[in-house]
Amino acid sequence: MNKEKLISVILSTFNSEKTLEDSVKSILDQTYKNIELLIMDDCSEDSTSEILKKIKENHKNVKLFKNETNQGLTKSLNKLISKSSGDLIARQDSDDISHPERISIQALEIEKNKLDFCSSRAIIKGSNRKIPGFSFFLPQKFTIKYKNPFIHGTLLIKKDVLHAVGNYDENFYYAQDYKLMSDLLNQNFKYSLINKPLYELNTKNNISTKKLQEQNYYAECVRKKIIPKS
C-alpha cells in the first residue's frame, strides 16, 4: 500500500490485569503504524484501570473509555465502534496476542482483493495447535450452520460493512461474534480467511469457558435464527 489508512483497533477489557499489558503491547508493536487503539474498561474491579492509565501516558494513539457499570462485551464494542475514526476496524481481545505483522498482512489482503473483511487462523497459547483445525478446509458457509469458523480477535473489517449489518447485535450478550459473522456471510460480503496463524488465542479461564452454558444458549439462537430471551 502506498499510504497506510488509519485502522481503529477495538479492545474491551474486564479484570484482565494478568494479560492486558502483553495484549496491548502486541498491538502497539505492530509493523503497521497508522493505528489508534480504543480500549473500554468495562468497570473492572482489579488493577486494570491503573495499568491502562500507565499505558496511556506513553502512547498518544491509545484512547481510554470506562463504563460506570459492567455492560458486557457486545455493548462495549459498539461504543468503541462509535468512537472510532478509522475506516477499518480491527478486533483484539485482552487475553490474546497479535502477531507483529498481523495488521499489515490483513490490511494488504483487504486492499489487494477488494474485500469487506478478513480473518486468520490462530495458535492456541502454550501449544502449536492451529485453530480452526480441520474445519478451516471446509466452506465457511457450511461450517457456520454448526459453529463459528472465525476467530473473533483476528477480525479486520470495513466500518461501513459493520454499519450495514447493524454492528454487533445487542440482543446477544454472548456469542455476539457468531451472530455478526453469520450476518456477514448471509449477506454475501466478500472476505478471506488467511491460512497463516496471525494470532495467539487464550482458551483457558476465558469467557467461553467460564460462561459455557450461556455461550451455548446464545450460539443456539444464532443457529436457529431466533432472538435470545432477555
CORNOR-V321570 format. One line per field, one symbol per residue. ss: DSSP state (A for helix, B for strand, O for the rest). phi: phi as a letter, one per 20 degrees, with the letter a starting at -180 (. if undefined). Layout:
ss = ???
phi = ???
This chain:
ss = OOOOOOBBBBBBBOOOOOOAAAAAAAAAOOOOOOBBBBBBBOOOOOOAAAAAAAAAAAOOOBBBBBOOOOOOAAAAAAAAAAAOOOOBBBBOOOOOBBOOOAAAAAAAAAAAAOOOBBBBOBBBOOOOOBBOOAAAAOOAAAAOOOOOOOOAAAOBBBAAAAAAOOOOOOOOOOOAAAAAAAAAAAOOOOBBBBOOOOBBBOOOOOAAAAOAAAAAAAAAAAAAOOOOOO
phi = .fcfffdeedcdcbldgecfffffgfefeffeeecdddcdeemfddegffffffffgdbfeeddcbefcfdnfgffffffgfefdeedddebefddceggdgfgffffffffdleebbcbfcdfgmbdfecgegfgeefffefffdafedegfefcbffffgffdnlffffdfclfffffffffffemfebbdffffdbddeddldgfefdfffgffffffffelcefff
